[in-house]
Amino acid sequence: MSLKDSKPKLSESQASQLIGRLFGLTVTKIRPLPSYDDQNFHVGDSEGGEYVLKIMNSVCSQNMDLIEVQTHAMAWLHQNGLPAQTALPKLTGTKMSLEDIDCGSGSQKYLVRLLTYLPGTTISKIACSPQMLYQVGRMAATMDTILHKLRLLWQTEHPKLSALQRENWLWNLANLPMLEPYLQTYEGEHEKQVVKDVMKMFETQVLVNMSSFRKSGWESSFPLNEAERDALFVLVLARFCQSLVMAEHSVTLYPENKDYLMITSHKRKHHLSQLWKMGKEAVLRKWVEDAREYSDRK
């Protein structure tokens, strides 16, 4: 089955009934939330609780080991002080349920979870100052450090850790060369050429040095080594390219979801073009100076 046909399309009535049957909650309000290729609902119950019902697409629902590891990781982040969502147990005590659901074109299996709700404003809807972006980076570094501890713990205790090793996953940055077939839907000849040039730089400057990289590095929290710092410019551009190309490809699959899929694409294209014009040395110098400035304010 193609990913295009795998996205769930439950009605609000179906979602409410599912929550009542699996979790024993009486839904009093429900509204759809935006999503990439899954389906999400913001739910309120008769006791005043708020939750997010997440229904995975039927392709990803086949990899229950992966979703189980992700669910454990979310709980670990929450236990270590980060405001991460956690999965609520069903009436049976488990936190995931593989359900046969007919969304109008035949029954398919979808993995269902009910998550805690985190109120707030997404970063795409606020004006981002340099200080805000620095704090986002600090939070990412904190999250990465906590997950690294979990990985060390799981190396001997969790039998399903290997589910995270998805070698052919398009969102794995190491798989940037796999974007080539998707460039045909990427708009703008100049923009497309920038992506191709970044892909070439990635293959010649990053892939050949992968053995020199650790799993992560955050300059102010976990300083980069020389090879990592040298590759940083290309890595950032590569992630921009990956996100932009996959967003425009996804629009061809889900045109009705264009507003969400492209929510930050115009800004990202501008940033990619700006960084490309500045060049590696100027960008790295700017990043180091900014990081030092905001680090000194701690």
N, C-alpha and C positions, 0 to 999 in steps of 0.2 A: 504494500500500500504506500502511496506517495504521501509526503508530509502535508500536501495541500488538502487531501481528503481525511486527514487524521485529526483535525482540530474539532474538539467537542462543541456542540451547539445546543446545550440544554436550555429549555425554557425556564423562566423563574419558578413556575409551578413545579417542574421536575426537580429543580435544585432544592426547593423548600421541602418537598416530600423526601428527598434523599437525606437531607439533614435530620428530619424527624425520625426516619427509619434507622439510620446509622448511629446518630448521636443523641437521640431522645430530646431534641430541642424543638420548641415551638417557634417558628419563624414569624415575626411580626413586620419586618421590613427587609427588603432585599433589592439590590441594584447591581447591575453588571459593572465590573472594573475592567480597564483596558488590559490586554495581554498580548503576548507575541504569538505563540502557537498553542497555548493552553486556553483554559477558560476560568475566569475568576469572578466571584460574587462577594460584595460586601453585605454581611448579614447581621441583622439585629434580632434578638430573641425576646421572649416574654418576660425574662428576668432582667432585662436591661443590658445583657452582654453583647459584645460586638466581635465578629469573627470574619475570616476570609475563607470561603469555600474554594478550594483549588482542584480543578479537574484536569489532569494531565492529558495531553494528546495521546491517541491510541498507539503511536509508534514508541514514544518514550515510556508509555505504560507497560511495555513488554519487558523493560529493564527494571524490575522491582528491586534488585540488589542495589542499583545506583541510587534510586529514590530513598531507599532505607538508609544508606550511608549519608546522604544529604540531610535527611531528617535528623539523624543522630548529630551531625555537625552543627545544625541549627540549635539544637538543645545544648550542645557544649558551649557555643558562643554565649547563649543566654545565661548559662550557669557561671560563666566567667565574666559577667558584668556588662556584656554588650546588649543593646536593645534589639535583639534578634527575635523574629517570630518563632513560635514553637507549635508543634502539632498536638492537637487534643486527642485523647483516646476515644475510641468508639465505645458503645455500650458493651462490646465484647472484650475491651481492654487493649486491642491493637490500635495502631495509629495510622494505618493505611488500609484501603479497601479496594480491591479490583472488582469493578462493577460492570455488568452487562447492561448497556443503555442504548436505546434506540432514539437517535436525534432526528429521525425523519427519513433516513436512507438505509435502514437496517441496523441491527444490533452490533455494537462494537464494545470492546473491553477498555474501560478507562480507570486509571488509578485516581482515587479520591482521598483528599485530606482536608481536615478543618483546622485552620491556623488561627492563632491569636491575631488580633488586629492592632496595628501600630498607627495611631493618628499622627498626622504631620503633613508637611508640604514637600513634594518631590523637588529635587534640585533643579530639574528642568524648568520649574515655574518660578524660580527666584533669580535675582540679579547676583551673579557670582563675583565676589571680590577676590583679589589675590589671597587675602587672609582666609576666606572661606575655603578656597581650593586647597590651601596649605593644610587646613584642619581636616578636610576630606582625605588628603594623603596620609595624615597622621592616624586617622581612624582606620584606613586601609592597612597601614603598617601594624596597628594593634591587632586587628582581626587576623592578619596573616601570621603574626607571632603566636596567637592563641591556637590557630588551626595547626601550626607546625607542632606544637606540643601534643595535640590530639593525634597527629599522624605518627609521632614517635611512640605514643601509647598504643596505637592500633597495630603497629607493625608486628606485634606479637600476640595481640588479643582479638583483633577483628578479622574474621575469615572472609569478609566481603570487600575489603579495602581495594582489591584489584579492579572492582567495578568502576573506579574513577579513572582507570587508564584507558581512555578512549582514543586510540591512535588516529583514527580517521575522522574524528569530530571536527567539523569545519571551524568551530569557535576556538579550537586549540591554536594558539598563535604560531606554534611550530608548523602548522599546516597552511600557512599563508599561500604557498604556491598552488594550493588546491582551489584558490579563488578564480583562476584563469577562465574556466568555463562560464562563470557568472558575470564576467565583465561585459558580455554582450548586452545586458540590460542596464548597464551603468551609463548615466547620461553625461554628455559633455566630452568632446574629444580631448581637450587639454586636461581635464580632470582624469580621464581614463589613462592618459599617458603618464600622469604623475603616479597613479597607482601602479602601472607597469614598471616604472623606474624604481619605485619603492620595493616592489617585489624582487627586482634584480639585486638591489642593495641588500635586501634581507638574505637572499641566497648566498651572496658572496661575502657578506660581512658578519652575519649572525649564525646561520646554520653551520658554517664551518668551525665556529668557536663555541658551540653549545656545551661542549664538555667543560669549558672554563666557567660556566654559569652555575650559581647555586639556584635553589628554587625561587628565591626572591631577594630583594634588596631595597631598602628605603633609606635614602641618604642621611636623614636626620635621626633615624632610629636604629638602622642596621646598615652601616655604610657600604656602598658598592665597592667591589674590587675593580681593578683597572679594566679588565675585559668587559665587565658589566657596564661600567660608566661609558666606555667607548661605544658600546652597542645601544645605549639608551635612546639616542635620537632616532635610530632606525626602528627600534622596538615600538616607540610611541607612534611614529608614522604608520607602522604596520598595523597597529590596533585601530587607528583611525580608518585606514583603508578597509580592513576587515569589516568593521562595523558599518561603514557607508555602503560597501558593495552588497553585503548581506541584507541590509535594510531595503535597498532598491529592488533586490531580487525577491524579497518577501512580499513586496507590494504587488508583484506580478501574480503571486499565489493568493494573497488576501487583499484585493483592491479596496474592499469595504473597510479595511483596518488601516488605511494609508495614514491618517492623521496621527495615530499612535506610533506606527512603525517609523515614520519620518519626523518625529517630534523634535529631534535635535539635529537632523541631517544638515540643514542649511548652516547652522553654526559650526558643525564639524567640518564641513567642506571649506568654510572660511578659515578655520584654524589650521587645517591641513595645508591649504595653499599658503598661508602666512608663514608657517614653520618651514615649508619647502623653500620659499623665497629667501628666508633669513639664512638658511644653511646650518650645518651641524655645529660649527665652532661658535657662532653667534648665539645659537639656541642654548647650547650647553653652558656657555658663560652666563647667560641670563638666568637659567634655572639654578645654577650654583649660587649666584648672587642673591636671588630671591629666597632660596631655601635658608641661606645663612641669615638673611635679614629677619625672617619670621621665626627662625629657630632662636635667635637672640631675644625675642620678645616673650618667650615662654616664662 
